[in-house]
Amino acid sequence: MIIWLNGPFGGGKTTTARLLHQHLPGSIITDPEEVGFLLRASLQGHPTAARDFQDYPMWRTLTAAVCAELDRHTGGGPVIAPMTLLNPAYAAEIFDALHKHGTDVRHLVLHTDPTALLA
């Protein structure tokens, strides 16, 4: 199972992931941003380089594949993925790919009080 924690930047996704990890035996945390960092470094200076790595279809494909393989490797995880996905089409693409891999996905959106975010 993938537990995808979505929400605003600075909204507590990583903290929530760590707390969940402490309470879910056999769980792991993965950071889909690391896939983006790999692509950013690989394509640095190339004319096709995008500003936001989430705009790469290959980021979405690779992220889904990595999460699915981690789920398979750990025997069902859960695999906790804290990552902001602002584009609903990108989220749907990743979650649809995970479902095609036979991976159960729980998409949780963390809402944060605006004053807490500003602080």
Buried (B, 14 or more C-beta within 10 A) or exposed (E): BBBBBBBBEEBBBBEBBEEBBEEBEEBBBBBBBEBBEEBBEEBEEEEEEBEEBBEBEEBBBBBBBBBBEBBBEBEEBBBBBBBBBEEEEBBEBBBEBBEEBEBEBEBBBBEBEEEEEEE
